[in-house]
Amino acid sequence: MRHRATYQPDDIAFIYLVDGETEEQPITYRELDRQARAIAAWLQTHDLVGERALLLYPPGLDFIAAFFGCLYAGVVAVPVYPPRRNRSMERIQAISDNARARVALTTRAVRDRVDTLIDETPHLKELSWLTTTEIEPHMEDRWEEPEIDSQTLAFLQYTSGSTGTPKGVMLTHANLLHNSALICWAFEHRRSGTGVYWLPSYHDMGLIGGIIQPVFVGRPNIMMAPMAFLQKPYRWLAAITKYRGTTSGGPNFAYDLCVRAITPQQRDTLDLSSWEVAFNGAEPVRADTIERFSEYFAPCGFRREAFYPCYGLAESTLMVSGGFVKEPPIIRLFDGEQIARGRAVECHPKAPHARALVGCGQQLPDGKIVIADPETCQRLPEGQIGEIWVQGPSVAVGYWENEEATQHTFRAHLADGEGPFMRTGDLGFLDRGELFVTGRIKDMIIIHGVNVYPQDIERTVQEADDRLRPNAGACFAVERDGREQLVIVQEVERRVKEGFDSIFQAIRRAVALEHELAVDAIVLIKPGSIPRTSSNKIQRFACRQAYLEGTLEVVAAWHREPSVEEEPLSALSPAAKTSESVQAVEKPEPALAAFSGGNGDGDLVQRLAQTADLGPAWQAAGGGSSSSSSGDGSRSAPSGGVSGGTPSTRPSREKIIEAVLAEVRRVARDRAEGLTLDTAITEIGLDSLERMEILASLEERFGGRFPAEILPELETCAQVVEAVEKYLGGVEQERRVIIPAGQEIPEDFYNIEKFPEYVALQERLRVLEASGLGNPFFTVHEGITNDRTVIGGREMINFSSYNYLGMSGDPVVIRAVQEAVERYGTSVSASRLVSGEKVIHRELEEELARFLGTEAAVVFVGGHATNETVIGHLFKPGDLILHDELSHNSILQGAILSGARRRPFPHNDWRTADRLLSLFRREYRRVLIVIEGVYSMDGDIPDLPHFIEVKKRHKALLMVDEAHSMGTIGETGRGIGEYFGVPRDGVDIWMGTLSKSFGSCGGYIAGKKALVEYLKYTAPGFVFSVGLSPPNAAAALASLRLLQKEPERVRRLRERAALFLGLARERGFDTGASRDSPVVPIILGHSLHSMQLSQALFRRGINVQPIVYPAVPESAARLRFFLTSRHTEEQIRYTIDVMTEEIDRIDPRYRLSRPASASPST
């Protein structure tokens, strides 16, 4: 963090989306460092170095500052989720006691809530409490760097779950650094990427992956609260779309939830093509989830190979195993019966017991994974199922002050003495080096990525009703319909012969209230019939087997009816989604009369009733309404939707109550019997996912948005009704004040020199200067730039000019320019539409049309402006633009300007474009497919004939940008159309530039006469711009005629490019996908080496530009060579020899990787 604050002070570190959508003020490394130092200084001045500090924060930036503040101070952080209203602080007390915490860091809102609960937890009263947002000014100046080393304890990770005996995993600074490096290596992270995380910050995946990893890499991370995701899963994928997220993920259930909850209409607004690593871990990874998610979201650019199944646990910091980025997940079929017997045997897909298992990757550098027999500690061979044991620098040092558990878990040795290993408690096997996880030895259950300890659930159940026998129940999970389901088996007292429904309800209520989990099945059995060991311990595994086999001695049983929402929303029509709500409004609920009642909510219900007649008064006041449309097409409140609704547009209170009750019924189904306004949602056994689903449906129905901070507090139906009244249903636009009254407007809001982006630019330039490599940009070239150039009075071989055919500087072209200036002057001094039309314009356009074989052509003043104005003008909202993911910036800017829906497809992948149009063509008016003739970064050529087939099949328009293909490919230089021999009318819009092969400046559009005529009269970049200057028009026209007179220029260019490409490949250089074009990259995959090689070549008389991060990913850093028809064979061979020699000096590993026969020729 200190490094980032020093070298990237103004780079954004984190952006928090307060409700999953609205962006909070981003925090830079400079500001985060300042806050962390202030918190650290407070801790140091209160003599807390080396002590434990509870971090009680809701999701957000305050937690991040507090966590780093503890690290800065040498204080051991203990992240804990803050208490909720009306909930016990038992778990927080247990963790505090176990950690022997001395201080608690929190926010003012949490502190106020804790004050109302503190009496029940007297030990928490003894802590020092710090509201970190209220630290006195300039406290950071008092910070002193702590005396720590790699083995210093950084924080305690208390695994989610048990309240009885919490265990704190002790993680050192060395653990954090090593696992961060592993994640960075495995995910191929680079600073140009962006993370998007909704995972809880007190969870290992959210903290290590979502907070520490982005700081380790030095790139921004977008964050939202878990509740924001659970309430509306669309928000997660919308954030990936908006911020072009490259790394994101979560437990398996998150992907299933997206498929179920995101409608096709919402999906149509997404663009997931930037998503490179979709990690899936923390609970069993399911093959069917991978297939469903990949198939459902393929139309919006998600690639199946982005899925990254992985395995890890808090005891190993986070990550243990993973695969390779950009490779599809490994899914293999095994015989389920053999797995049950402890052997992994592959089988045919149609075998009766075939079971698909997803590989979780291989062991990572410095780590070791072995499979051991948990009883004998013998190492097991591949294909044998045993306990997964792990070894490596990421493994934690043990459990805090729990030597017995530490010895058992962290000090295991194999029978042959090898060790120590960490026992994970998970069962699995290795198959060709790939790790497959099959189950657990430990009784712990994982649901929605959260650890659930069965003994805690069992205790809660047995205390729920006195008719249930103590110490006579078992809780376990079974897999059904692709998800983990929670099952409870419990003995009842002998006297119980009836009233089982009330027992079921009591169990569901207790588990939901205490653990926020929904029970899927309850089986009440005869006294004394639950399986036990000889020492009278409950045998949970045997109980589970008996449940699955139907051999329990059942007295009564209840199974949850599947919710409607367990089917993907894609299968539900909007009418079906709201049918129950409509029916409920038409048939008033008897509970409407029950406006008072118990459970402490009588006052609230009474308030609802007392305000029932205020609507007409509001209407008489003439209050207006304002609402906006959210990204998914639903109506929502502006400014976060936190103001009261304007009653003139509000639904009646009766309809709100009916809708709330109907939504609860729709989700709860059979559990909703006897539902009233006073019913606590948790009492009927709804888990957090189901509660968020209800609230999301209400937002969709009424418009607006619930503030994220109130979501956990809505417990009864009456509270939900009041929240709808307050926050939803036609809300008044609020002024967005980001500068409090009385505070000075920050200078970086109005002083350009203080703009953060300009300050960041200056910092990058300073770093570049300090590197000693010099600034490679804005090099001054003296004279004509061709195969040779003059820089600083020194003649160089030049490969940084796209004067492909040597037209710029040709005597014939120069004479034509001189004659045009004498005849027309240096400018036409007007728009051509008005009075700037010249004869030379028409001659050039007619010559272009003849050369290309089109009906007409029109020229513009610049190539970039041509794409911007033509795409931006021809297409509008309601249209679709499909473009290659590597399209030039001018294409992207034109698409953005148009307002049309924009979807990239993978590079040169006409098949994906075809699939996208098969799904979406009929949802749009016009559809444009845009590709380039030659891609200027890689020198490759798209499959134009197939793109023409796609455009014809779907009645779309096809545009080809020939900036780098016109004059360079095709037998006579007529571009990609000639190269493939396709009919000219197969492409609707031919675009090209005049600055490459034609030695001029400008752009053109060629095609049908109707297209050209329309653009001449209406395109803003043509109508409202000065016409192409006479010198430029003359240069392009002379070059075009010269090309037709001397076609050998194209042949010579082709020969020179082929020679360079062949020699480079012979020497073992990576030239990417370049073929048949004058653009040849030399890809080193290392920005520093690329700059060093460019400088070394410059010293030896060769000028070529490096292309480095962030212009390209670090792995694609390169030198880019532009070949011209003027280059000689001697120049090319000399350059390849020098490049080979110099790269070997920079890093000998290049020489070691080169074929033995590829030595310099000089």
Secondary structure, 3 states (H helix, E strand, C coil): CHHHHHHCCCCEEEEEECCCCCECCCEEHHHHHHHHHHHHHHHHHCCCCCCEEEEECCCCHHHHHHHHHHHHHCCEEEEECCCCCCCCCHHHHHHHHHHCCCEEEECHHHHHHHHCCHHHCHHHHCCEEEEHHHCCCCHHHHCCCCCCCCCCEEEEEECCCCCCCCCEEEEEHHHHHHHHHHHHHHCCCCCCCCEEECCCCCCHHHHHHHHHHHHHHCCCEEEECHHHHHHCCHHHHHHHHHHCCCEEEECHHHHHHHHHHCCHHHHCCCCCCCCCEEEECCCCCCHHHHHHHHHHHHHHCCCHHHEEEEEECHHHCCEEEECCCCCCCCEEEEEHHHHHCCECCECCCCCCCEEEEECCCEECCCCEEEEECCCCCCECCCCECEEEEEECCCCCCEECCCHHHHHHHHCECCCCCCCCEEEEEEEEEEECCEEEEEEECCCCEEECCEEECHHHHHHHHHCCCCCEEEEEEEEEEEEECCEEEEEEEEEECCCCCCCHHHHHHHHHHHHHHHHCCCCCEEEEECCCCCCECCCCCECHHHHHHHHHHCCCCEEEEEECCCCHHHCCHHHCCHHHHHHHHHHHHHCCCHHHHCCCCCCCCHHHHHHHHHCCCCHHHHHHCCCCCCCEECCCCCEECHHHCCCCECHHHCCCHHHHHHHHHHHHHHHHHHHHCCCCCCCEHHHHCCCHHHHHHHHHHHHHHHCECCCHHHHHHCCEHHHHHHHHHHHECCECCCCCCCCCCCCCCCHHHCCHHHCHHHHHHHHHHHHHHHCCCCCCCCCCCECCCCCEEEECCEEEEECCCCCCCCCCCCHHHHHHHHHHHHHHCCCCCCCHHHHHCCHHHHHHHHHHHHHHCCCEEEEECCHHHHHHHHHHHHCCCCCEEEEECCCCHHHHHHHHHHCCEEEEECCCCHHHHHHHHHHHHHHCCCEEEEEECCCCCCCCCCCHHHHHHHHHHCCCEEEEECCCCCCCCCCCCCCHHHHHCCCHHHCCEEEEECCCCCCCCCEEEEECHHHHHHHHHHCHHHHCCCCCCHHHHHHHHHHHHHHHHCCHHHHHHHHHHHHHHHHHHHCCCECCCCCCCCEEEEECCCHHHHHHHHHHHHHCCEECEEECCCCCCHHHCEEEEECCCCCCHHHHHHHHHHHHHHHHHHCCHHHHCCCCCCCCCC
